[in-house]
Amino acid sequence: MNARPIRLVFCLAGLVFLDRGLGAATLRVPREFASIQSAIAVAAQGDTILVAAGTYRERLILREGLILRSEGDDRRGAIGLWRAEATILDGRGGRGPGVTMAAGATLDGFTVTGVGSYDDKLWQHHHDTQGREQSHEHIGQPGDAGIAVGTDCLVQHNIVHHIGSTGIAIQGSVAPLILGNVCHRNMGGGIGAMDGTTARIEANVCFENFHAGIGCRAASPLLKDNVCHGNIRGGIGISEGSSPSVTGNRCFSNRRAGIGIRTGADTRPVVEDNSCTNNAMAGIGVEEGARPRLVRNRVHGNALPAIAVTGGAEAWIEGNDLARDGGTPPLLVVLGDSRAVITGNRLRGGGVAGIMVKGRAEIRNNHFVGNGPTAKPPANQAVWAQSGAEVHCSGNRIEGWKQVLTQAQDAKVTAVDNAWVGYSR
């Protein structure tokens, strides 16, 4: 009979027998190993390291194919899984990221905190000023992240907070799964997807981060079913040649836009079936020459336009539901030499205009539902073509607006086959 290979490991807890004859082993911290990193050092690919609840003053470097998991089931705690809230990696006094992932490794159910310097006074100042003093150059820089991801791996059910830079930073031409994490009060973004990653970023909650809840810089991940709220910049930020698929996300009560898209013609995200509500600026903001497709989004109750296309951007805007109960800003604007095709949308509410254009726009087959004619300002016009605009309106249904179409003397406007109901002039 062939003897099964057995490895003997000496650790602070005594002798540990890892039986390789039956496949992967389970190592337990602190029962068998005094520290998590000491367990990682002797574990083999496919092993599971189970960590009991407690606080561990460590910054970890994983190894290929390991599963690092907190003990416990998946019952909920206050903001995440209970086992993640109870099993804390405190990086104070260490160097490097809180956790550095490895190929095929899994990090499941930890709180990661204390990496870098969190500055509450600075956070509060930029919160109060809505991020107006933050420069674009610093957005997306990872520094020492809470969790650094540079390979294909799984990061799930973790809570990352009060990090001096990005909560979870993903870099390079890799496709990890980032699933069900909570990232809050970090001094960078909650999750940063950078430098070519095609990560799947799904069902995460990112709130009160110093930059965006989720940021994409020169990357094209899938962003699906995430919740981003209360962040100092946008809920989701997309820039510098990023072309992610952005679907099913909820972005609300952010200090700037719900979804912000900028930086050049190579920034071409597809943004569909998202909800952007009650943000302090636009629901979806497009600027600096970006070229997104905005399809079937629900954009309600934002302080500025539901959708704003400015700064030479080009946008395809189709099938969205845009609404606001009050306020002066238009529901949709196309400004600053920008272009847009606006088709099949529903625009509900008041303000100075349903759509205001100082660029070029094709406005077709939309349904405008106004608040009804009033004797008081604002002008409440369905379409407002400002000086220099080029606008073509066709197949629209316009009802309940005080004015249907207003144009500056030098604007070029054509209007055919529109149905106008319940207007005063």
C-alpha positions in Angstrom: 0.0 0.0 0.0 1.3 3.5 -0.9 1.6 5.8 2.1 -0.3 9.0 1.9 2.0 12.1 2.0 1.7 14.0 5.3 3.2 17.4 5.9 4.1 18.4 9.5 3.9 22.1 10.3 5.2 23.6 13.5 3.3 26.7 14.7 2.7 28.6 17.9 -0.3 26.3 18.6 1.8 23.2 18.3 1.9 20.4 15.7 -0.6 20.6 12.9 -1.1 17.7 10.6 -2.1 18.6 7.0 -3.3 15.4 5.3 -2.8 15.8 1.5 -4.0 12.4 0.7 -7.6 13.5 0.9 -7.2 16.7 -1.1 -7.5 20.3 0.2 -7.0 21.0 3.9 -8.7 23.5 6.3 -6.5 25.6 8.5 -7.9 27.5 11.4 -6.9 30.8 12.9 -6.3 31.3 15.8 -6.9 27.7 16.9 -4.0 26.3 14.9 -2.1 29.4 13.8 -1.5 32.5 15.8 -1.8 34.8 12.7 -3.5 34.7 9.4 -0.3 35.3 7.4 1.4 32.4 9.2 -1.4 30.1 8.0 -1.1 31.6 4.4 2.6 30.8 4.5 2.1 27.0 4.8 -1.2 26.6 3.0 -1.3 25.0 -0.5 -3.4 25.8 -3.5 -7.0 24.9 -2.8 -6.8 25.0 0.9 -9.2 27.0 3.0 -8.2 29.2 5.9 -11.0 29.8 8.4 -10.6 32.8 10.7 -12.6 33.1 13.9 -14.2 36.4 14.9 -11.8 38.9 16.3 -9.4 41.8 15.4 -6.2 40.9 13.6 -3.5 43.6 13.3 -2.2 42.4 9.9 -1.8 43.3 6.3 -2.1 40.2 4.2 -0.5 38.9 1.0 -2.5 35.9 -0.3 -1.1 33.0 -2.3 -2.5 31.4 -5.4 -5.7 29.4 -5.1 -6.2 29.9 -1.4 -9.6 30.5 0.1 -9.5 32.9 3.1 -12.9 33.0 4.8 -14.3 34.2 8.1 -16.1 31.7 10.3 -19.9 31.7 10.4 -22.9 31.7 8.2 -24.4 34.4 5.9 -26.8 36.0 8.3 -27.0 39.8 8.1 -25.4 42.3 10.5 -25.9 46.0 10.6 -24.5 46.9 7.1 -23.1 43.6 5.8 -22.7 40.0 6.8 -22.4 39.4 10.6 -19.2 37.4 10.2 -17.6 40.2 8.1 -18.5 42.7 10.8 -17.0 40.5 13.5 -13.7 39.5 11.8 -11.6 42.6 11.4 -8.3 43.1 9.6 -6.8 46.3 11.1 -3.9 47.5 9.1 -2.7 50.3 11.4 1.1 50.4 11.5 1.7 48.2 8.5 2.8 48.8 5.0 1.2 48.1 1.6 -2.5 47.3 0.9 -4.6 45.8 3.6 -5.0 42.6 1.5 -3.1 41.9 -1.7 -5.0 39.3 -3.8 -3.4 36.4 -5.7 -4.5 34.4 -8.8 -7.5 32.2 -8.1 -7.6 33.3 -4.5 -10.8 34.1 -2.6 -11.3 36.7 0.2 -14.7 36.2 1.8 -16.2 38.0 4.7 -13.8 40.4 6.5 -13.7 44.0 7.6 -10.6 45.8 6.2 -9.8 49.1 7.8 -6.9 51.2 9.2 -4.9 51.3 5.9 -3.4 54.7 5.3 -4.6 57.9 6.8 -8.3 58.7 7.0 -8.9 62.5 7.4 -12.4 63.2 8.7 -11.9 67.0 8.7 -10.9 66.9 5.0 -13.7 64.5 4.2 -16.2 66.8 5.8 -14.9 69.9 4.0 -15.2 68.3 0.6 -18.6 66.9 1.5 -19.8 70.4 2.4 -18.3 71.9 -0.9 -19.7 69.0 -3.0 -16.3 68.0 -4.3 -15.9 71.3 -6.3 -12.3 71.6 -5.0 -11.2 68.1 -5.9 -9.0 67.9 -9.0 -9.6 65.2 -11.7 -5.9 64.3 -11.6 -6.2 62.6 -8.2 -9.4 60.7 -8.9 -8.7 57.0 -9.4 -5.3 56.9 -7.9 -5.2 53.7 -5.7 -2.4 54.5 -3.2 -2.4 51.7 -0.6 -5.8 50.3 -1.1 -7.9 48.4 1.4 -7.9 45.4 -1.0 -5.6 45.4 -4.0 -6.7 43.3 -7.0 -4.3 42.7 -9.9 -5.3 39.2 -11.0 -8.3 37.0 -11.6 -9.8 36.2 -8.2 -12.9 36.5 -6.0 -13.5 39.3 -3.5 -16.9 38.9 -1.8 -18.9 39.9 1.3 -16.2 42.2 2.7 -16.6 45.6 4.4 -13.9 48.1 3.6 -13.9 51.4 5.4 -11.8 54.3 6.6 -9.0 53.6 4.2 -6.6 56.4 3.3 -7.1 55.7 -0.5 -9.4 53.5 -2.6 -11.4 50.8 -0.8 -11.1 48.1 -3.4 -8.6 48.9 -6.2 -8.6 46.7 -9.4 -5.8 47.3 -11.9 -4.6 45.7 -15.1 -6.0 43.4 -17.8 -7.7 41.1 -15.3 -11.3 39.9 -14.8 -11.9 39.3 -11.1 -15.4 39.0 -9.5 -16.1 41.7 -6.9 -19.4 40.7 -5.3 -21.5 41.8 -2.4 -19.0 44.1 -0.7 -19.6 47.2 1.3 -17.2 50.1 0.8 -17.7 53.3 2.8 -15.9 56.4 4.1 -12.7 55.7 2.2 -10.5 58.6 1.1 -10.6 57.5 -2.6 -13.4 55.8 -4.4 -15.3 52.9 -2.8 -14.3 50.6 -5.7 -11.8 51.7 -8.4 -11.6 49.8 -11.8 -8.5 51.0 -13.6 -6.0 50.4 -16.4 -7.8 47.8 -18.6 -9.7 45.7 -16.2 -12.9 43.9 -17.3 -13.9 43.0 -13.8 -17.5 42.0 -12.9 -18.5 44.4 -10.1 -21.9 43.2 -8.8 -24.2 43.8 -5.9 -21.8 46.0 -3.9 -22.9 48.9 -1.7 -20.6 52.0 -1.8 -21.5 55.1 0.3 -19.9 58.2 1.7 -16.6 57.8 -0.2 -14.4 60.7 -0.8 -14.6 60.4 -4.6 -17.1 58.2 -6.5 -18.8 55.2 -5.1 -17.5 53.2 -8.1 -15.0 54.8 -10.5 -13.8 53.5 -13.9 -10.6 54.9 -15.3 -9.4 53.5 -18.7 -11.3 50.3 -17.9 -14.4 48.5 -19.1 -15.9 46.4 -16.4 -19.4 45.2 -15.9 -21.2 47.2 -13.2 -24.4 45.4 -12.2 -26.9 45.9 -9.4 -24.7 48.0 -7.2 -26.0 50.7 -4.8 -24.0 54.0 -4.6 -25.3 56.7 -2.3 -24.0 59.7 -0.4 -20.6 59.8 -2.1 -18.8 63.2 -2.4 -18.6 62.9 -6.2 -20.8 60.7 -8.3 -22.4 57.5 -7.4 -20.6 56.0 -10.5 -17.8 57.8 -12.3 -16.7 56.8 -15.8 -13.7 58.5 -17.5 -10.6 58.3 -19.6 -11.5 55.8 -22.3 -13.7 53.6 -20.1 -16.5 51.7 -21.9 -18.2 49.7 -19.1 -21.6 48.1 -19.3 -23.6 49.8 -16.5 -26.9 48.1 -15.7 -29.3 47.8 -12.9 -27.5 50.1 -10.5 -29.1 52.5 -8.0 -27.4 55.8 -7.5 -29.1 58.2 -5.1 -28.4 61.2 -2.8 -24.8 61.6 -4.1 -23.2 65.1 -3.7 -22.8 65.5 -7.4 -24.2 63.4 -10.3 -25.8 60.0 -9.9 -23.7 58.8 -12.9 -20.9 61.0 -14.2 -19.3 60.4 -17.7 -16.4 62.4 -19.1 -13.0 62.6 -20.8 -13.0 62.0 -24.5 -14.6 60.2 -27.4 -13.2 56.9 -26.3 -15.3 57.0 -23.2 -18.3 55.0 -24.5 -20.3 53.3 -21.8 -23.6 51.6 -22.2 -25.8 52.8 -19.3 -29.1 51.1 -19.2 -31.9 50.2 -16.7 -30.3 52.2 -13.8 -32.1 54.4 -11.2 -30.6 57.8 -10.5 -32.6 59.7 -8.0 -32.4 62.7 -5.6 -28.7 63.5 -6.5 -27.5 67.0 -5.7 -26.5 67.7 -9.3 -27.6 65.9 -12.5 -29.0 62.4 -12.5 -26.7 61.5 -15.4 -24.0 64.0 -16.4 -22.1 63.7 -19.7 -19.2 66.0 -20.5 -15.7 66.5 -22.0 -16.5 64.8 -25.4 -17.7 61.5 -24.0 -20.1 59.4 -26.1 -22.4 57.2 -24.1 -25.6 55.3 -24.8 -28.2 56.1 -22.2 -31.1 53.6 -22.4 -34.2 52.9 -20.2 -32.9 54.6 -17.1 -35.2 56.0 -14.4 -33.9 59.5 -13.5 -36.1 61.3 -11.0 -36.0 64.1 -8.5 -32.4 65.4 -9.1 -31.5 69.0 -8.2 -30.2 69.8 -11.7 -31.2 68.3 -15.1 -32.1 64.6 -15.2 -29.6 64.2 -18.1 -27.0 66.9 -18.9 -24.9 66.6 -22.1 -22.2 69.3 -22.2 -18.7 70.1 -23.2 -18.7 68.7 -26.8 -20.1 65.3 -25.7 -22.3 63.1 -27.9 -25.1 60.9 -26.5 -27.7 58.5 -27.6 -30.6 58.9 -25.2 -33.4 56.4 -25.6 -36.4 55.1 -23.6 -35.6 56.9 -20.3 -38.1 58.0 -17.8 -37.1 61.6 -16.7 -39.1 63.4 -14.0 -39.0 66.1 -11.3 -41.9 67.5 -9.3 -40.5 71.1 -9.1 -37.6 73.4 -9.5 -36.3 75.6 -12.4 -33.7 73.4 -14.3 -34.8 71.7 -17.5 -35.2 68.0 -17.5 -32.7 67.4 -20.2 -30.0 69.8 -21.6 -27.7 69.6 -24.6 -25.2 72.4 -24.3 -21.7 73.5 -25.2 -21.4 72.3 -28.8 -22.7 68.9 -27.8 -24.9 66.6 -29.8 -27.7 64.2 -28.9 -30.3 61.9 -30.4 -33.2 61.9 -27.9 -35.8 59.3 -28.8 -38.7 57.4 -27.1 -38.2 59.1 -23.7 -40.9 60.2 -21.2 -40.3 63.6 -19.7 -42.6 64.5 -16.7 -42.5 67.7 -14.7 -41.9 71.4 -15.0 -39.0 73.8 -14.9 -38.0 76.2 -17.6 -38.0 73.5 -20.3 -38.4 69.8 -20.9 -35.4 69.9 -23.2 -33.1 72.9 -23.6 -30.6 72.8 -26.5 -27.6 75.0 -27.3 -26.0 72.4 -29.5 -27.5 69.9 -31.9 -30.3 67.6 -31.1 -32.7 65.2 -32.9 -35.8 65.0 -30.7 -38.2 62.3 -31.9 -41.0 60.2 -30.6 -40.8 61.4 -27.0 -43.7 62.0 -24.6 -43.6 65.3 -22.8 -46.0 65.6 -19.8 -46.0 69.0 -18.2 -47.4 70.3 -15.0 -50.0 72.3 -16.9 -50.1 76.0 -17.9 -49.5 78.5 -15.1 -49.5 82.3 -14.8 -46.2 82.4 -13.0 -42.6 81.8 -14.1 -40.7 79.7 -15.1 -41.6 79.8 -18.8 -42.4 76.1 -18.8 -41.6 75.3 -22.4 -41.4 71.8 -23.8 -38.5 72.5 -26.1 -36.2 75.6 -25.9 -33.7 76.1 -28.8 -31.2 78.6 -27.6 -28.9 80.8 -29.8 -26.9 78.7 -32.3 -28.9 75.5 -31.7 -29.8 73.1 -34.4 -32.9 71.1 -33.5 -35.2 68.7 -35.4 -38.4 67.7 -33.6 -40.6 64.9 -35.0 -43.2 62.5 -33.8 -43.4 63.9 -30.2 -46.5 64.1 -28.0 -46.5 67.3 -25.9 -49.1 67.9 -23.3 -49.6 70.2 -20.4 -46.7 72.6 -21.1 -47.2 76.3 -21.0 -45.3 76.7 -24.2 -44.5 74.1 -26.8 -41.5 75.4 -28.6 -39.4 78.5 -28.1 -36.4 79.3 -30.3 -33.8 82.0 -30.5 -33.7 84.1 -33.7 -30.6 82.4 -35.0 -31.6 78.9 -34.0 -32.3 76.4 -36.7 -35.4 74.4 -35.9 -37.6 72.1 -37.8 -40.8 70.5 -36.4 -42.9 67.9 -38.1 -45.6 65.4 -37.1 -45.8 66.4 -33.5 -49.0 66.2 -31.4 -49.6 69.1 -29.1 -52.2 68.9 -26.4 -53.3 71.3 -23.6 -51.0 74.2 -24.2 -51.6 77.9 -24.0 -49.7 79.1 -27.1 
